Amino acid sequence: AVPPGLSQGLPLDDIAAVLAFAFFGFKTLKEASEIDNSGDGKSGIDEEFAEAEEAVEGSRTIKEVTAWGKVISTFGLVFAAEF
């Protein structure tokens, strides 16, 4: 916390939050506007989706889920949600 004498009553944490939000918001919008949409009709999102599908198809863990695997996975998700 900043001593009141230094901040002179200004809410510095709120100002810092607004500046950070504005900076990262504008940065994200700038990056989104610079995405190159080539003429083949595929965007960057479509390419990422295709890569993700290939990774899932090549994964053994998706195909070899057992009953114990489901129980452990469910326990892990519930534990993480409660923690």
N, C-alpha and C positions, 0 to 999 in steps of 0.2 A: 504494500500500500504506500502511496505517496503521501507525505505529510501535508496537511492542509495549507501550511505556509508556502509550500512550493507550487501547489496547483492553483492557489488563489480562488478556490471555489469552483474551478472548472472540472467537469467530470471526465478526467483524462482516459479512464478505461472505456467509457462510451465512445469517445472520439476515436480512440485507437481501434475499437471494434468496427465503427463505421468506415474508417479509412481502409482497414483490411478487407472488409466485405466489398467495398467499391473497387479496390485494386484487383482482387481475384475475380470479381464479377466481370470487370472490363477485360481482364486478361483472357478469361474463358470465352467471352463473346468475340474477341479479336481472333483467337485461335479457331473458333468455329467458323468465322467468316473467311478464313484463309484455307479451309479445306478444299482441296482440288477435286471437283467433280468432273471426271473424265467423260467423254462422250459415249462410253459403253453402257451407261445406265447404272453402274455399280458405284455406290458411295463407299466411304471408308468404313461405315458401320456394316455394310454387307460383306466386306472383305474380312472384318474381324469376326463376324458371325460364321463365315465359312471356315475360318481357322479354328474357331471354337468347336464347330461340329466335327472337324477332322480329329481334334484332340480327344473328344469324347468317344468317337468311334474307335480310336486306337487304344483306349483305356481298358485294361483288364478288370479294374475294380468295379466298373459299372455292370459288366456282364456276369461277374462272379459274386453277386451279393447273396449271402446265406442268411438264414434266420438269425444266427448270432450276430452277424454283421448289422442287420437291421436293428436288433436290440441295442447293440453298442452305439450305433449311430443315433438312435432316438435318445438314449441316455445322455450322450454327449451334447446333443442339441438342447435338451431340457436343462441340463446342468449349466450350460453356458447362458441360457436365457435367465435362469434364476440367480446366477452369480452376478 
